[in-house]
Amino acid sequence: MNNLIIKNAEQVVTCSGHKGKRGREMRELHVVENGTVVVTNGIISHVLEQGKPIPMREDEYVVLDATGKSLLPGFVDPHTHFVFGGYREEEFAWRMRGDSYMEIMNRGGGIVNTTRATREATEEELMESGRQRLNAMLRLGITTVEGKSGYGLDRETELKQLRVMRRLNDEHPVDIMPTFMGAHATPAEWKGREDEFIDFNIREMFPLVAREQLAEAVDIFCEEGVFTIEQSRRYLLAAREQGFLLKIHADEIVSFGGAELAAELGCLSADHLLQASDRGIRAMAEAGVVATLLPLTAFSLREAYARGRAMIDAGCMVALATDLNPGSSFTASVPLLFALACIYMELTPEEAVTAFTINSAAALNRADRVGSIDVGKQGDLVLLQFPSYKFLPYHVGMNIVDTVIKRGEIVVKNDL
């Protein structure tokens, strides 16, 4: 039994809700001062205000005294590529001397470089490196994560990536939502035959992935020089027919119409959005598409940040994610994520917390079970060493996570 009482928390930051929050709602954190949270059999059973008696015998529970600390929902990272082979440290140096992302891709670097290494890696090698990355994310307070394939770009390696994620989901405390991203780039063997490569994914990969239940969603890199709007529309419509949720890499390099396409198709989320147009932002707000923003990627690429402030002011549901991957964002730094979101993307601390909890859960179709401290949800919680959530962006670049709780069980106790 995973029975836990966390009492005397200076703040219980509930982020309460069972769906994502839009626009001004993102500032509503529903903080309980000096509160207590009870997790019974892994599920949140009570959220108590100061002075309310605990209605159960404490000797039947593990009791955690949170005096002077703040309690938040476990963080949800809705965009990562954490299963991959090899590294691209040389390409980082190229970027620092001024080479563009697309220039590096065109010389055989970028996604195609990682594809080679991932094809060569064994399933056990991917398991071990994936486990290490999840361990690091868990220490930073991430309790649910999306993992994308897309570094195989062939039948066997794509399935290998997804099977690794399924095995890790079974054995690791972090919950993993798998996404099939067979259209992450065009591999060398399909170069110049992009439409046929899309057909290959639709006719062969979608049925295989669906039959083995290896992914809940599909994604595509809709970008100039990668996959066109029409190719992306065809791919995503076919995925919907197979029962998949829809996600899209949109408007990262140029304003390409990806945000508008996401709204047209009712995608669960549109991600990156550095160059999203005003029209695309309005369309996403009206359609309820989660705008998933990746400030660590913009930081690593030395690009302008996505217009998070404008998106929230337009009524969008904004989420944050790390985009952990070996190329454009080789980091899962939650502290830096919060700092960049608040300092450079102009989110308030309240909006940033919402964006990495209940809204990021909504970006994974999981807002009904994680992302907030509500009775009936999973007991996934993060205890900070400081008395307020405002220390997340304020204590720049520092991990302030004291304790991580998964389904009522203490899984990380950081030595701070």
Order of alpha helices (4+ residues) and beta strands (2+ residues): beta-beta-beta-beta-beta-beta-alpha-alpha-alpha-alpha-beta-alpha-beta-alpha-alpha-beta-alpha-beta-alpha-beta-alpha-beta-alpha-alpha-beta-alpha-alpha-alpha-beta-alpha-beta-beta
